[in-house]
Amino acid sequence: MGILSEIFSWWGGNTWGTRLTIAWQGRHVGDDAFGNRYYEQIKGVGPVGPLGRPRRWVTYKNLAEASQVPPEWHGWLHYTVDTPPTEERYVPRPWEKPHQPNLTGTPRAYRPAGSILGLGQRAKVTGDYKPWRPD
């Protein structure tokens, strides 16, 4: 993200205000596979987060889109787990799929059969549908 876009835009997520907050109150905890960076508030600085715990936040590499946060970091951000994924060795189960952000609006979005943008044909009506008619 360029310096001008940080000065004049907020939708990218990492503005000058965010940089100052990170410099004064944040401690870098780790990065994920998408390039997002995770921070935790240094204890004793500013207001504390929920239930007296230090606040936790993420700066996104690209546009700020919450579905880009992988499950292991989501759990840490929401205080489900106390240990960040960088400090523990997690081996995914064989049935777990790799994390994907929300693909809606992209060419890789899910399009069921019968969708206007889908490739398949909609199944024929079976005749058991009866439209409602006010009497």
Secondary structure, DSSP 8 states (H G I E B T S, - for coil): --HHHHHH-STTS--HHHHHHHHHHEEEEEE-TTS-EEEEE-TTSSS--GGG---EEEE-SSS--GGGS-HHHHHHHTTS-SS-GGGS-----TT--------TTSTTS---TT-SS-SS------S--------
